[in-house]
Amino acid sequence: MRIDGRKKNELRPMAVTRNYIKHAQGSVLIEVGDTKVICTAMIEEKVPPFLKGHKQGWVTAEYEMLPGSTNTRKSRDRNRGKIDGRTMEIQRLIGRSLRSVIDLSKLGERTLWIDCDVIQADGGTRTAAITGSFVALHDALSNMVNKGMVKEMPITNFVAATSVGIHQGEPLVDLCYEEDSNAEVDMNMVMTEKGEIIEIQGTGEERPFSKQELEKMLALGEESIKKIIDFQKETLLG
Ligand code: UDP
């Protein structure tokens, strides 16, 4: 039994509230246990300079934790005058994950900005941000299709993410903060509906881990991401 009574392969309760923010073309509040992230998708009618004239669009992401989202106040990045390394790594991961399931040539010369704001952190904020922002992006793109801005849905696949890890020798999925901060091994997995891997970030924080342990974590992550994608589908398609 885990700290919060879950089984090893049990995800935390997940909830996604769509159309959470009025002005964004797509927006959700995603709750994964006590982790809460607002994800918005907004259109900008231009592409970054390196894509000008390439007849394609772009999808990019920003991520931030609100000062009150953690147990000790987290100063805003802008107040420290630079984006910290963790924030940069996470926002680039979110952007890469979403771009991997979008046909950018169908977007037109525009950028979809994904903004992920963590309002409460309890482990797994980056994976919640990826799962939630896919839904926000899907909604924004559906709106664009309905308005005739794009001819067809540029989405090629579903994508979702979760964390896996080893805690007291046991492989676990979807670690809460208490588990995460005591885990021997910590890994984030991003996968598509087809079970293809987009990205894996695995770290032996307390000790090295074996290939056998890696296999166990991969299996646990794959089975769990399938459940999360089923949940995204129910949320989006009813
Ligand atoms: N965390 C925190 N302050 C920070 C960074 C992280 O309190 O500056 C907590 C937060 O609960 C977060 C957890 O530590 O969810 C794990 O952080 P990690 O960097 O592994 O990213 P995450 O699991 O949120 O993607």
Boltz pocket constraint, residues with backbone or C-beta under 6 A from the ligand:
constraints:
  - pocket:
      binder: B
      contacts: [[A, 69], [A, 70], [A, 71], [A, 72], [A, 74], [A, 86], [A, 121], [A, 122], [A, 123], [A, 124], [A, 125], [A, 126], [A, 127], [A, 163], [A, 177], [A, 180]]
      max_distance: 6.0
